[in-house]
Structures are given as C-alpha cells and as structure tokens.
Amino acid sequence: MNDIPPPVAIEDTPDLETLTGPEDHDDLRLWLRLLTCCNLIEGDIRGRLRTEYETTLPRFDLMAQLHRAPEGMKMSELSRHMMVTNGNITGITDQLEKEGLVQRNKVLTDRRSSLIKLTAKGRRIFKKMASSHEQWIQDLLAGLSEKSRKNLFEALGELKLVAQTRLTPRP
C-alpha cells in the first residue's frame, strides 16, 4: 500500500517522559509516563499491522467496529465510536470497499445514509488480524507479572472514574 508511511525508529524519537526532570510535578510525570506507554504500544501495533497485514490502525479500528455490529453501522455512528470526523471514515471506507472488505447498503428510510458492513472476505481478514492483535498485546504485556497487570488494571480503572468526574464539559 502506498499510503502507509515508513516506520520511525523508536531510538530516533525521545519519549515524552524522558524530557521531564525532577522539577516537574509528579502528576505531570505520571501523565507523560502513561502517554509514553500508550505511544510505545500503539507504535508497535501500527508497525505490526503495516508489515504483517499491509494495513493501518485506523482501518483495523474501523473493521473492529463493524465486526462488533454485524448488522452494520452508519457513517455517523462509526465517526462517533471512533472519535474521528465523517471525512476520515469516508476515506477509509472507500479504500476498504475497493478492496472488497466492506459494503455499503442504502438505508431505505434515509436516502442520504448508508449502512456499512463487513463482507465475508472482510470478516475473514479481520478475524486473522484480530487474533494477531490479541497475541501482540499479550506478548507486549508478558513482561509484567500477573499481580502487576491486575494492580495496573485496577489503578487505571480508578483513574478512569476520577477523570470522568472531572472532565470539562464540551459544547
């Protein structure tokens, strides 16, 4: 695929946490550590999808959304679930449709809308990618003890609840 950028070597880019110093607040350092971990894992997954399946993370994510909704989803639903613009969804859907991985069906009650669904080929390919994706995540987290994984999961759950109560409402 021509639209996939070349991988960036991890050692070429200092992580955000490395740029902090002892004078920075612990909360800032914690946030940057979380962000760094997410970026490292996401970068690895992006690279594996690119090299093993010649695809991108947004394409994988869109197919995952459709896999969870076998009856299909409207573009606006996909956009909302993936937290990206309708334009982004349209471009990815166009590519996947050309490759025979998704199909568009007009909504009878709304001529402006289409229902997007995985094709049989799309389901087969996604299942392979999803299986690999699950294994990659397991491999990436294998260096943590079971206790550490459990504690991290619980701590992040607590953080999620706190963050949800303190989020600034958006218009």
C-alpha positions in Angstrom: 0.0 0.0 0.0 1.4 3.4 -1.0 -0.3 5.5 1.7 1.5 3.9 4.7 4.3 6.0 6.0 7.7 4.3 6.7 8.2 3.3 10.4 10.0 5.6 12.7 12.8 4.0 14.8 12.0 4.3 18.5 15.5 5.3 19.3 15.2 8.3 16.9 12.4 9.9 19.0 12.9 10.6 22.7 9.8 9.7 24.6 7.8 12.4 26.4 8.6 11.2 29.9 12.4 11.3 29.1 12.0 15.1 28.5 10.8 15.7 32.1 13.0 16.5 35.1 12.9 16.3 38.9 11.5 19.8 39.0 8.3 18.7 37.1 5.3 17.8 39.2 4.7 14.2 39.9 1.2 14.4 38.3 2.8 15.7 35.0 5.4 13.0 35.1 2.7 10.3 35.7 0.7 11.7 32.8 3.7 11.6 30.5 4.6 8.1 31.6 1.0 6.9 30.7 1.2 8.7 27.4 4.6 7.3 26.6 3.4 3.8 27.4 0.4 4.3 25.1 2.5 5.7 22.3 5.1 2.9 22.5 2.4 0.2 22.4 0.4 1.9 19.7 3.6 2.4 17.6 4.4 -1.3 17.9 0.9 -2.3 16.9 0.9 0.1 14.0 4.2 -1.3 12.7 3.0 -4.9 13.0 -0.3 -4.1 11.2 1.7 -2.4 8.5 4.3 -5.2 8.0 2.2 -8.3 8.6 -1.1 -7.1 7.0 -0.2 -4.1 4.9 -2.9 -2.1 6.7 -3.2 0.8 9.2 -4.5 1.1 12.7 -7.5 3.3 11.6 -8.5 0.6 9.0 -8.2 -2.1 11.7 -10.2 0.0 14.2 -13.0 0.6 11.6 -13.2 -3.1 10.8 -13.3 -3.8 14.6 -16.3 -1.5 15.0 -18.1 -3.2 12.1 -17.2 -6.7 13.5 -19.0 -5.7 16.7 -22.0 -4.6 14.7 -22.8 -7.4 12.2 -26.0 -5.6 11.2 -23.8 -2.7 10.0 -23.3 0.9 11.1 -24.0 4.3 9.6 -21.0 6.6 8.9 -22.1 8.9 11.6 -22.1 6.1 14.1 -18.7 4.9 13.0 -17.4 8.5 13.3 -18.8 8.8 16.9 -17.5 5.5 18.1 -14.0 6.1 16.6 -14.0 9.8 17.6 -12.9 11.0 14.2 -14.6 13.1 11.5 -17.0 11.7 8.9 -14.4 12.6 6.3 -11.9 10.3 7.9 -14.5 7.5 8.0 -15.5 8.1 4.3 -11.9 7.9 3.1 -11.1 4.6 5.0 -14.5 3.1 3.9 -13.8 4.0 0.3 -10.5 2.1 0.4 -12.0 -0.9 2.2 -14.9 -1.0 -0.2 -12.5 -1.0 -3.2 -10.7 -4.0 -1.7 -14.0 -5.8 -1.1 -13.7 -5.8 2.7 -16.8 -3.7 3.3 -20.0 -3.0 1.5 -22.4 0.0 1.6 -26.1 -0.5 1.6 -28.5 2.4 1.3 -30.8 2.9 4.2 -34.4 2.7 2.9 -35.7 5.3 5.3 -32.9 7.8 4.7 -31.6 8.1 1.2 -28.6 10.1 2.4 -27.3 7.4 4.7 -25.6 4.1 4.0 -25.1 1.2 6.3 -21.5 -0.1 6.2 -20.9 -3.8 6.8 -18.0 -6.2 6.6 -18.1 -8.5 3.7 -17.4 -12.2 4.1 -13.9 -11.5 2.9 -13.6 -8.6 5.4 -14.8 -10.8 8.3 -12.2 -13.5 7.4 -9.3 -11.0 7.1 -10.4 -9.1 10.3 -10.5 -12.3 12.3 -6.9 -13.1 11.4 -5.8 -9.6 12.2 -7.7 -9.6 15.5 -6.2 -12.9 16.5 -2.7 -11.5 15.8 -3.5 -8.2 17.5 -4.6 -10.1 20.7 -1.4 -12.1 20.6 0.7 -9.0 20.1 -0.9 -7.3 23.2 -0.3 -10.5 25.2 3.3 -10.6 24.1 3.8 -6.9 24.9 2.4 -7.2 28.4 4.0 -10.6 29.1 6.9 -8.9 30.9 4.6 -7.8 33.7 3.7 -10.2 36.5 0.1 -11.2 36.9 0.0 -9.1 40.1 1.4 -6.0 38.3 -1.1 -6.4 35.5 -4.0 -6.7 38.0 -2.8 -3.7 40.0 -2.3 -1.6 36.9 -5.7 -2.5 35.6 -7.3 -1.5 39.0 -5.3 1.7 39.3 -6.2 2.7 35.7 -9.9 1.9 36.4 -9.7 4.2 39.4 -8.1 6.9 37.3 -10.7 6.5 34.6 -13.5 7.1 37.2 -11.8 10.1 38.7 -11.1 11.6 35.2 -14.7 11.1 34.1 -16.0 13.1 37.1 -13.5 15.9 36.4 -13.8 16.3 32.7 -14.6 19.7 31.3 -18.0 19.5 29.6 -17.8 20.2 25.8 -20.4 22.3 24.0 
